[in-house]
């Protein structure tokens, strides 16, 4: 006999949505049901998060729903194909509809909003030669495009609804985990794709399996915490000290890695891989580890071990989810 769903996953046909739909029934006590505009084998409810009648009906039809994982969004790759109005409608208005309809039920134990480290924007861009920026939750975001602006506005909407209703709401500011090639032509020409992505695990990337686990941890902790924002990124081998950040910003990345992770340097050498010319920011996810009880299982050093064993550097879940795409028709590097 199948269980009634207790988790609503929005964006269930996208990268993270599929990861959650695959993982939750197998590795947790939660039973998800998926909602997305794009039909897929993981989506039971086809429709838009901006459709208030639909969303209200979902909560009425499935009174067993106690958790909302809101991953549906227009992403950075949509900037070239969607208007600013579309970003506002989906990322802000859609989030407000979900928040209000969820809070009206009076039974939601956790509303988890998947946001992005992209909201930090210009705070991530020290000039060449300056120290790398250490990015934790205390850094004030400076969004630099409509994606960042609308995700930041949605975060603020989450806080407003929490203050008004006391519904437990946690925001997860997730670093990059997409499998597509990098959107920078310079990076695509300079690095093998796997080389670049493993490097990013040192400072700006996280495996999708760890992102899913962070959502599970957040669901379990939300009632206790009530409200909070958390950066979700693979733990960095670097430390937050002036000398290290100066070296990273000046381009002495290999020198720093050799000091803190010498075995990983050997793996790169045997593969013919390169380290970045410089690192301009490092995401600090220690608050999530401390307060959510989250542990990343796929950090930089673990990826290097797997590469050294000629195994895929990423998790099995990442390989299973694969490339879900962002557009029906190719519009650039993210979709080709």
Secondary structure in CASP SS format (residue, H / E / C, confidence):
PFRMAT SS
TARGET T0000
AUTHOR 0000-0000-0000
METHOD secondary structure of the structure
MODEL  1
X C 1.00
X C 1.00
X C 1.00
X C 1.00
X C 1.00
X C 1.00
X E 1.00
X E 1.00
X E 1.00
X E 1.00
X C 1.00
X C 1.00
X C 1.00
X C 1.00
X H 1.00
X H 1.00
X H 1.00
X H 1.00
X H 1.00
X H 1.00
X H 1.00
X H 1.00
X H 1.00
X H 1.00
X H 1.00
X H 1.00
X H 1.00
X C 1.00
X C 1.00
X C 1.00
X C 1.00
X E 1.00
X E 1.00
X E 1.00
X E 1.00
X E 1.00
X C 1.00
X C 1.00
X C 1.00
X C 1.00
X C 1.00
X C 1.00
X C 1.00
X C 1.00
X E 1.00
X E 1.00
X C 1.00
X C 1.00
X C 1.00
X C 1.00
X C 1.00
X H 1.00
X H 1.00
X H 1.00
X H 1.00
X H 1.00
X H 1.00
X H 1.00
X H 1.00
X H 1.00
X H 1.00
X C 1.00
X C 1.00
X C 1.00
X C 1.00
X C 1.00
X E 1.00
X E 1.00
X E 1.00
X E 1.00
X C 1.00
X C 1.00
X C 1.00
X C 1.00
X C 1.00
X H 1.00
X H 1.00
X H 1.00
X C 1.00
X C 1.00
X C 1.00
X C 1.00
X C 1.00
X H 1.00
X H 1.00
X H 1.00
X H 1.00
X H 1.00
X H 1.00
X H 1.00
X H 1.00
X H 1.00
X H 1.00
X H 1.00
X H 1.00
X H 1.00
X H 1.00
X H 1.00
X H 1.00
X H 1.00
X H 1.00
X H 1.00
X H 1.00
X H 1.00
X H 1.00
X C 1.00
X C 1.00
X C 1.00
X C 1.00
X E 1.00
X E 1.00
X E 1.00
X E 1.00
X E 1.00
X E 1.00
X E 1.00
X H 1.00
X H 1.00
X H 1.00
X H 1.00
X E 1.00
X H 1.00
X H 1.00
X H 1.00
X C 1.00
X C 1.00
X C 1.00
X C 1.00
X C 1.00
X C 1.00
X C 1.00
X C 1.00
X E 1.00
X E 1.00
X E 1.00
X C 1.00
X C 1.00
X C 1.00
X C 1.00
X C 1.00
X C 1.00
X E 1.00
X C 1.00
X C 1.00
X C 1.00
X H 1.00
X H 1.00
X H 1.00
X H 1.00
X H 1.00
X H 1.00
X H 1.00
X H 1.00
X H 1.00
X H 1.00
X H 1.00
X H 1.00
X H 1.00
X H 1.00
X H 1.00
X H 1.00
X H 1.00
X H 1.00
X H 1.00
X H 1.00
X C 1.00
X C 1.00
X C 1.00
X E 1.00
X E 1.00
X E 1.00
X E 1.00
X E 1.00
X E 1.00
X C 1.00
X E 1.00
X C 1.00
X C 1.00
X C 1.00
X C 1.00
X C 1.00
X C 1.00
X C 1.00
X C 1.00
X H 1.00
X H 1.00
X H 1.00
X H 1.00
X H 1.00
X H 1.00
X C 1.00
X C 1.00
X H 1.00
X H 1.00
X H 1.00
X H 1.00
X H 1.00
X H 1.00
X H 1.00
X H 1.00
X C 1.00
X C 1.00
X C 1.00
X C 1.00
X E 1.00
X C 1.00
X C 1.00
X H 1.00
X H 1.00
X H 1.00
X H 1.00
X H 1.00
X H 1.00
X H 1.00
X H 1.00
X H 1.00
X H 1.00
X H 1.00
X H 1.00
X H 1.00
X H 1.00
X H 1.00
X H 1.00
X H 1.00
X H 1.00
X C 1.00
X E 1.00
X E 1.00
X E 1.00
X E 1.00
X E 1.00
X E 1.00
X C 1.00
X C 1.00
X C 1.00
X C 1.00
X C 1.00
X C 1.00
X C 1.00
X C 1.00
X C 1.00
X H 1.00
X H 1.00
X H 1.00
X H 1.00
X H 1.00
X H 1.00
X H 1.00
X H 1.00
X H 1.00
X C 1.00
X C 1.00
X H 1.00
X H 1.00
X H 1.00
X H 1.00
X H 1.00
X H 1.00
X H 1.00
X H 1.00
X C 1.00
X H 1.00
X H 1.00
X H 1.00
X H 1.00
X H 1.00
X H 1.00
X H 1.00
X H 1.00
X H 1.00
X H 1.00
X C 1.00
X C 1.00
X C 1.00
X C 1.00
X C 1.00
X C 1.00
X C 1.00
X C 1.00
X C 1.00
X E 1.00
X E 1.00
X E 1.00
X C 1.00
X C 1.00
X H 1.00
X H 1.00
X H 1.00
X H 1.00
X H 1.00
X H 1.00
X H 1.00
X C 1.00
X C 1.00
X C 1.00
X C 1.00
X C 1.00
X C 1.00
X C 1.00
X H 1.00
X H 1.00
X H 1.00
X H 1.00
X H 1.00
X H 1.00
X H 1.00
X H 1.00
X H 1.00
X C 1.00
X C 1.00
X C 1.00
X C 1.00
X C 1.00
X C 1.00
X C 1.00
X H 1.00
X H 1.00
X H 1.00
X H 1.00
X H 1.00
X H 1.00
X C 1.00
X C 1.00
X C 1.00
X C 1.00
X C 1.00
X C 1.00
X C 1.00
X C 1.00
X C 1.00
X C 1.00
X C 1.00
X C 1.00
X C 1.00
X C 1.00
X C 1.00
END
